[in-house]
Amino acid sequence: MVRPTATGRAGPGHAQAGFSFLGLLFLLAGLGVALAALGTVWSTAAQREKELDLLFIGDQYRRAIESFWKIPLPVGTPRRLPKDFDELLEDPRFPNTVRHLRRVWRDPLTGSTEWGLVKEPDGGISGVHSQSTRQPFKSGNFPPEYEQFQGASSYRDWVFRFDVEKAQRETQQAAGPATRSRGRAGGAPALPE
């Protein structure tokens, strides 16, 4: 405590204590601003990392659905899409264990194993998407198979879908020339091309 002098004024140390206190307040305010900026940068970096994880995991689901569709099947087994994730973990169409997916992945944005599912009329799953309604940071420079993600308003618009119609057309086109060449080899007249 500062003692008053005979004149009633505080000693010389009192003025310095005021400046030290003021300097400390400015230092704390500056640290607060710096920490807030650091928190924003960290949050942005964390969300961008989650976006990369979502692109990887969504692609894993799309590839698993494609594998389920394209795998050579036992004779008499109809080609179809998986009904749920369990069928991707262990394909019921085979007597032995066939896995298209090693585990059910969590949505990196929601932390849940619940995904939005793209269902076809037969009830099969052709794709997945995140349940997050947050707006993505990434708005361009996507891989060619995901160019449709450009300008998406939320992560729900990032749909990782296996195009069944395209796969069926490719299968029919691949089977077409083989059928024509078999006809020629057997002596039958050639089909018009």
C-alpha positions as CSV (number, residue, x, y, z in Angstrom):
1,M,0.0,0.0,0.0
2,V,1.3,3.4,-0.9
3,R,1.6,5.9,2.0
4,P,0.8,9.5,1.5
5,T,3.7,11.9,2.0
6,A,3.7,14.9,4.2
7,T,2.4,16.9,1.3
8,G,-0.5,14.5,0.8
9,R,0.7,13.2,-2.6
10,A,1.5,9.6,-3.4
11,G,5.1,8.7,-3.9
12,P,6.8,8.2,-7.3
13,G,6.1,4.4,-7.4
14,H,2.4,4.9,-7.7
15,A,2.4,6.3,-11.2
16,Q,4.6,3.4,-12.4
17,A,2.1,0.9,-10.9
18,G,-0.7,2.4,-13.0
19,F,1.3,2.1,-16.3
20,S,2.3,-1.5,-15.5
21,F,-1.3,-2.4,-14.9
22,L,-2.4,-0.7,-18.1
23,G,0.4,-2.5,-20.0
24,L,-0.8,-5.8,-18.6
25,L,-4.3,-5.2,-19.8
26,F,-3.1,-4.4,-23.3
27,L,-1.0,-7.6,-23.3
28,L,-4.0,-9.7,-22.2
29,A,-6.2,-8.1,-24.9
30,G,-3.6,-8.8,-27.5
31,L,-3.3,-12.4,-26.4
32,G,-7.1,-12.8,-26.5
33,V,-7.3,-11.6,-30.1
34,A,-4.4,-13.8,-31.1
35,L,-6.0,-16.9,-29.5
36,A,-9.3,-16.1,-31.2
37,A,-7.6,-15.9,-34.6
38,L,-5.7,-19.1,-33.8
39,G,-9.0,-20.8,-32.9
40,T,-10.6,-19.7,-36.2
41,V,-7.6,-21.0,-38.2
42,W,-7.6,-24.3,-36.3
43,S,-11.4,-24.7,-36.8
44,T,-11.0,-24.1,-40.5
45,A,-8.1,-26.5,-40.8
46,A,-10.1,-29.2,-38.9
47,Q,-13.1,-28.8,-41.2
48,R,-10.9,-29.0,-44.3
49,E,-9.4,-32.2,-42.8
50,K,-13.0,-33.6,-42.3
51,E,-13.8,-32.7,-45.9
52,L,-10.8,-34.8,-47.1
53,D,-11.9,-37.7,-44.9
54,L,-15.5,-37.4,-46.3
55,L,-14.2,-37.6,-49.9
56,F,-12.1,-40.6,-49.0
57,I,-14.8,-42.5,-47.0
58,G,-17.6,-41.6,-49.5
59,D,-15.5,-43.0,-52.3
60,Q,-14.9,-46.2,-50.3
61,Y,-18.7,-46.7,-50.1
62,R,-19.1,-45.9,-53.8
63,R,-16.4,-48.4,-54.7
64,A,-17.9,-51.1,-52.4
65,I,-21.3,-50.7,-54.1
66,E,-19.6,-50.9,-57.5
67,S,-17.7,-54.1,-56.4
68,F,-21.0,-55.6,-55.1
69,W,-22.5,-54.9,-58.5
70,K,-19.6,-56.0,-60.8
71,I,-18.3,-59.1,-59.0
72,P,-18.7,-62.3,-61.1
73,L,-21.7,-64.1,-59.6
74,P,-22.5,-67.8,-59.2
75,V,-24.6,-69.2,-62.1
76,G,-28.2,-68.3,-61.7
77,T,-27.6,-65.5,-59.2
78,P,-29.3,-62.2,-60.3
79,R,-27.2,-59.1,-60.4
80,R,-28.5,-56.5,-57.9
81,L,-27.5,-53.7,-55.5
82,P,-26.9,-54.2,-51.8
83,K,-29.9,-53.7,-49.5
84,D,-27.9,-52.5,-46.6
85,F,-24.3,-52.0,-45.3
86,D,-24.3,-55.5,-43.8
87,E,-24.4,-56.9,-47.3
88,L,-21.3,-54.9,-48.2
89,L,-19.5,-56.3,-45.1
90,E,-20.4,-59.9,-46.0
91,D,-22.0,-60.6,-49.4
92,P,-24.9,-63.1,-48.9
93,R,-24.8,-64.3,-52.5
94,F,-21.7,-66.4,-52.0
95,P,-21.2,-69.5,-49.8
96,N,-17.8,-68.2,-48.6
97,T,-17.1,-64.8,-47.1
98,V,-16.8,-62.0,-49.7
99,R,-16.2,-58.5,-48.4
100,H,-16.7,-55.4,-50.4
101,L,-16.2,-53.1,-47.4
102,R,-14.0,-53.9,-44.3
103,R,-16.0,-51.8,-41.8
104,V,-18.9,-49.4,-41.6
105,W,-17.3,-45.9,-41.6
106,R,-18.4,-43.0,-39.5
107,D,-19.4,-39.8,-41.2
108,P,-16.5,-37.5,-40.3
109,L,-18.7,-34.4,-40.1
110,T,-21.4,-35.8,-37.9
111,G,-19.5,-38.6,-36.1
112,S,-22.3,-41.0,-36.7
113,T,-22.5,-44.2,-38.7
114,E,-25.9,-43.0,-40.0
115,W,-25.6,-42.0,-43.6
116,G,-28.0,-40.6,-46.1
117,L,-28.8,-43.4,-48.5
118,V,-29.6,-43.2,-52.2
119,K,-32.1,-45.9,-52.9
120,E,-33.1,-47.3,-56.2
121,P,-36.7,-48.4,-57.0
122,D,-35.9,-52.1,-56.1
123,G,-34.7,-50.9,-52.6
124,G,-31.0,-51.4,-53.3
125,I,-28.5,-48.8,-52.2
126,S,-26.7,-47.0,-55.1
127,G,-25.0,-44.3,-53.0
128,V,-24.4,-42.4,-49.8
129,H,-24.2,-38.9,-48.6
130,S,-23.4,-37.1,-45.3
131,Q,-26.3,-35.9,-43.1
132,S,-24.5,-32.7,-42.3
133,T,-26.2,-29.5,-43.5
134,R,-23.0,-27.3,-43.0
135,Q,-21.7,-25.4,-46.0
136,P,-18.5,-26.9,-47.4
137,F,-15.3,-24.9,-47.7
138,K,-14.2,-26.8,-50.8
139,S,-16.2,-25.6,-53.7
140,G,-14.1,-26.7,-56.7
141,N,-11.1,-28.7,-58.0
142,F,-12.8,-32.1,-57.3
143,P,-11.7,-35.4,-58.9
144,P,-13.5,-36.0,-62.3
145,E,-15.9,-38.5,-60.9
146,Y,-17.1,-35.9,-58.3
147,E,-17.2,-32.7,-60.5
148,Q,-21.0,-32.4,-59.6
149,F,-19.9,-31.4,-56.1
150,Q,-18.8,-28.0,-57.3
151,G,-20.8,-25.2,-55.8
152,A,-22.7,-27.5,-53.4
153,S,-24.7,-25.6,-50.7
154,S,-24.2,-28.4,-48.1
155,Y,-22.4,-31.7,-47.5
156,R,-25.7,-33.4,-48.1
157,D,-25.2,-32.5,-51.8
158,W,-22.0,-34.5,-52.0
159,V,-23.6,-37.7,-53.1
160,F,-21.2,-40.7,-53.6
161,R,-23.2,-42.7,-56.1
162,F,-22.5,-45.7,-58.3
163,D,-24.2,-45.2,-61.7
164,V,-26.1,-48.4,-62.3
165,E,-27.5,-47.3,-65.6
166,K,-24.1,-46.5,-67.0
167,A,-22.7,-49.9,-65.7
168,Q,-25.6,-51.7,-67.5
169,R,-25.0,-49.8,-70.7
170,E,-21.2,-50.7,-70.5
171,T,-22.0,-54.3,-69.9
172,Q,-24.4,-54.5,-72.9
173,Q,-21.9,-52.7,-75.2
174,A,-19.1,-55.1,-74.1
175,A,-21.4,-58.2,-74.7
176,G,-22.6,-56.9,-78.1
177,P,-19.3,-57.4,-80.1
178,A,-18.8,-60.8,-78.4
179,T,-22.2,-62.0,-79.6
180,R,-21.5,-60.8,-83.2
181,S,-18.1,-62.5,-83.3
182,R,-19.5,-65.7,-82.0
183,G,-22.2,-65.6,-84.7
184,R,-19.5,-65.3,-87.4
185,A,-17.3,-68.0,-86.0
186,G,-20.1,-70.5,-86.0
187,G,-20.8,-70.0,-89.7
188,A,-23.9,-67.9,-89.2
189,P,-24.3,-64.8,-91.2
190,A,-22.7,-61.7,-89.8
191,L,-25.0,-59.2,-88.1
192,P,-25.1,-55.7,-89.7
193,E,-22.9,-53.2,-87.8
